[in-house]
Amino acid sequence: MQKVILQVPMDKSLRDLAEFSASTQGFSSLQEAVRLFVNKLAKGLINVSLEEVEYLSKAEGRALTKKYKAFVSEKKKGKTHLAHSANEMLDQLTS
């Protein structure tokens, strides 16, 4: 097997954080973690998805909680509907 070296330019602080994270997850080195990731990626055993985590502000959290409580109240009063198909939902919305 012919070996090659993969060089990935990055900030030192990013590398240090990644090394710490790899260590806390049981890897002996960041290199080992990267090697495992690349191996599984090459075999199609993992999918990569880049999603941004969304955090609500305190005001947004309060507004969402208020809406949720209103929904629960409406549900307890029997004012919500349940549809078992798209057509049933459309019938409920247009009636």
C-alpha positions as CSV (number, residue, x, y, z in Angstrom):
1,M,0.0,0.0,0.0
2,Q,1.4,3.3,-1.0
3,K,1.0,6.0,1.6
4,V,0.5,9.7,1.0
5,I,0.4,12.7,3.3
6,L,-2.7,14.9,3.5
7,Q,-1.9,18.5,4.5
8,V,-4.8,20.6,5.7
9,P,-4.1,24.3,6.5
10,M,-6.0,25.5,9.5
11,D,-5.7,27.9,12.4
12,K,-3.6,26.5,15.3
13,S,-6.5,27.2,17.7
14,L,-8.8,25.0,15.6
15,R,-6.3,22.2,15.5
16,D,-5.8,22.4,19.2
17,L,-9.6,22.2,19.9
18,A,-9.9,19.3,17.5
19,E,-7.0,17.5,19.2
20,F,-8.7,18.0,22.6
21,S,-12.0,16.8,21.2
22,A,-10.4,13.7,19.6
23,S,-8.6,12.9,22.8
24,T,-11.8,13.2,24.9
25,Q,-13.5,10.8,22.5
26,G,-10.8,8.2,23.0
27,F,-8.6,8.7,20.0
28,S,-4.9,8.6,20.5
29,S,-4.4,11.5,18.2
30,L,-6.2,13.9,15.8
31,Q,-4.4,12.0,13.0
32,E,-6.2,8.8,14.1
33,A,-9.6,10.5,14.1
34,V,-9.0,12.0,10.7
35,R,-7.8,8.7,9.3
36,L,-10.9,7.0,10.6
37,F,-13.2,9.7,9.2
38,V,-11.6,9.6,5.7
39,N,-11.7,5.8,5.7
40,K,-15.4,5.7,6.4
41,L,-16.1,8.5,4.0
42,A,-14.3,6.7,1.2
43,K,-16.3,3.6,1.8
44,G,-19.6,5.5,1.8
45,L,-20.3,4.5,5.4
46,I,-21.0,8.1,6.6
47,N,-22.8,11.0,5.2
48,V,-21.8,14.6,5.9
49,S,-24.4,17.2,6.5
50,L,-23.6,20.8,7.3
51,E,-26.4,22.3,9.4
52,E,-26.3,25.5,11.4
53,V,-27.5,25.2,14.9
54,E,-30.1,27.8,15.6
55,Y,-30.4,29.3,19.1
56,L,-33.4,31.4,20.1
57,S,-33.0,34.7,21.9
58,K,-34.8,35.0,25.2
59,A,-37.6,37.0,23.6
60,E,-38.0,34.4,20.8
61,G,-38.0,31.6,23.4
62,R,-40.7,33.4,25.4
63,A,-42.8,34.0,22.3
64,L,-42.5,30.3,21.3
65,T,-43.4,29.2,24.8
66,K,-46.5,31.5,24.7
67,K,-47.6,30.0,21.3
68,Y,-47.1,26.5,22.5
69,K,-49.1,27.1,25.7
70,A,-51.9,28.6,23.5
71,F,-51.8,25.5,21.3
72,V,-52.1,23.2,24.3
73,S,-55.0,25.2,25.6
74,E,-56.8,25.0,22.3
75,K,-56.1,21.2,22.1
76,K,-57.6,20.7,25.5
77,K,-60.7,22.6,24.5
78,G,-61.0,20.3,21.4
79,K,-60.4,23.2,19.0
80,T,-57.7,21.4,17.0
81,H,-58.2,19.0,14.1
82,L,-56.5,15.8,13.1
83,A,-56.2,14.8,9.4
84,H,-55.2,11.4,8.2
85,S,-54.5,12.5,4.6
86,A,-53.8,15.6,2.6
87,N,-57.3,15.6,1.1
88,E,-58.8,15.4,4.6
89,M,-56.6,18.3,5.7
90,L,-57.6,20.4,2.7
91,D,-61.3,19.7,3.5
92,Q,-60.8,20.8,7.1
93,L,-59.0,24.0,5.9
94,T,-61.6,25.0,3.4
95,S,-64.7,24.2,5.5
